[in-house]
Amino acid sequence: MKKIASLSTTALIAVMLSLPVQAADTAAKGSATNTAPVAAPTAAAAPNAPAPAVPAPGPAASAPSTAPAGATTATSAAPALRLKIGYVDLAKVGEESKEGKTAIVQLKARSEKLRAKIEARQKSLEKQKAAIEAKIETMTAKEKAAKSKEFQKKVEEYQKLVRSSEEEMRNMQDKYTETLFEKIKDIVSQYAVTHGYDAIVAKKEALYLSPGVDTKDLTDEIVAELDKRKKTK
């Protein structure tokens, strides 16, 4: 008979990881060379910083054939634009934040309650099956058909209970995940504006980061802010 499994921490986090935190195609902690942390099966290349603008030379006809004695010439390149990008490990937020821990506890409690109900129904079916088998030799064809129909109905009810329990857990998990993600997204948006980030994205594996990209892991900051909001409510 099919049993419903207890919910684990990973069950809540797997969905979160597939969601972007901010509209952007790059994320990862990287250095000024070309490396970044690996945390998820997908990869995105961080945008390259634009090259410094170089002043175009003036028309040849207007320039003197020789420079005046003692004069010096120089051109100054525009400063390189550096992008400031942060990233957040959603799995860690779900595991370590008070919001995530509360959701996991509630999901686990409901999962265990449903599992107990299913197991009790399963034992009842096994007992009924054993009783029928013990008397099968003394039953008439009509009695056998009636018992078989009755038992099949109980099996179908059991299967319906398993399906409905699984659907309830999925819906409950989706609801908690969506609620948590919306709170994270709101916090991240405000954090980006306050601290001058060009983008904050979900933690991913980056294959390349140009020297013009500054990245930082903001997971702990987001967890702290999420916990602070929960505490003030």
SULVENJO-V446713 format. One record per backbone hydrogen bond with DSSP energy under -0.5 kcal/mol. NH is the residue of the N-H (numbers start at 1). CO is the residue of the C=O. E is the energy in kcal/mol with one decimal. If there is no record, write none. Layout:
((NH:CO:E) (NH:CO:E))
//
This chain:
((11:8:-0.5) (12:8:-0.8) (12:9:-0.8) (13:9:-1.5) (14:10:-2.2) (16:12:-0.7) (17:13:-1.9) (18:14:-0.6) (18:15:-1.0) (19:16:-1.9) (24:22:-0.9) (30:28:-0.6) (31:35:-1.1) (37:29:-1.5) (39:37:-0.5) (44:205:-1.6) (46:208:-2.0) (62:59:-0.7) (63:59:-0.8) (63:60:-0.6) (71:68:-2.0) (77:75:-0.5) (78:53:-1.1) (81:50:-0.5) (82:80:-0.5) (83:81:-0.5) (83:212:-3.1) (85:83:-0.7) (85:214:-3.4) (86:199:-2.5) (87:216:-2.1) (88:201:-2.2) (90:88:-1.0) (93:89:-1.9) (94:90:-2.4) (95:91:-1.8) (96:92:-2.7) (97:93:-2.2) (101:97:-2.5) (102:98:-2.3) (103:99:-2.0) (104:100:-2.3) (105:101:-2.2) (106:102:-2.1) (107:103:-2.5) (108:104:-2.5) (109:105:-2.2) (110:106:-2.0) (111:107:-2.3) (112:108:-2.4) (113:109:-1.7) (114:110:-2.2) (115:111:-2.2) (116:112:-2.1) (117:113:-1.6) (118:114:-2.2) (119:115:-2.7) (120:116:-2.0) (121:117:-1.9) (122:118:-2.3) (123:119:-2.3) (124:120:-1.8) (125:121:-1.9) (126:122:-2.3) (127:123:-2.2) (128:124:-2.2) (129:125:-2.6) (130:126:-2.1) (131:127:-1.9) (132:128:-2.0) (133:129:-2.4) (134:130:-1.7) (135:131:-0.9) (135:132:-0.7) (136:132:-0.8) (138:135:-1.1) (139:135:-0.7) (139:136:-0.7) (144:140:-2.5) (145:141:-2.1) (146:142:-2.1) (147:143:-2.6) (148:144:-2.5) (149:145:-2.1) (150:146:-2.3) (151:147:-2.6) (152:148:-2.3) (153:149:-1.8) (154:150:-1.6) (155:151:-2.1) (156:152:-2.2) (157:153:-1.9) (158:154:-2.0) (159:155:-2.5) (160:156:-2.1) (161:157:-2.0) (162:158:-2.1) (163:159:-2.3) (164:160:-2.6) (165:161:-2.1) (166:162:-2.2) (167:163:-2.3) (168:164:-2.3) (169:165:-2.1) (170:166:-2.2) (171:167:-2.5) (172:168:-2.3) (173:169:-2.5) (174:170:-2.7) (175:171:-2.1) (176:172:-2.2) (177:173:-2.6) (178:174:-2.7) (179:175:-2.3) (180:176:-2.5) (181:177:-2.6) (182:178:-2.3) (183:179:-1.6) (184:180:-2.3) (185:181:-2.9) (186:182:-1.9) (187:183:-2.1) (188:184:-2.9) (189:185:-2.2) (190:186:-1.8) (191:187:-2.5) (192:188:-2.6) (193:189:-1.6) (194:190:-2.4) (195:191:-2.3) (196:192:-0.6) (196:193:-0.7) (197:192:-2.4) (198:84:-2.6) (199:84:-1.3) (201:86:-2.3) (203:88:-2.5) (205:42:-1.7) (206:204:-0.6) (213:210:-1.7) (214:83:-3.6) (214:212:-0.5) (215:213:-0.5) (216:85:-1.2) (218:87:-2.8) (218:216:-0.7) (222:218:-2.2) (223:219:-2.4) (224:220:-2.3) (225:221:-2.1) (226:222:-2.4) (227:223:-2.4) (228:224:-2.0) (229:225:-2.1) (230:226:-1.8) (231:227:-2.1) (232:228:-1.6) (233:229:-0.7) (233:230:-0.6))
//
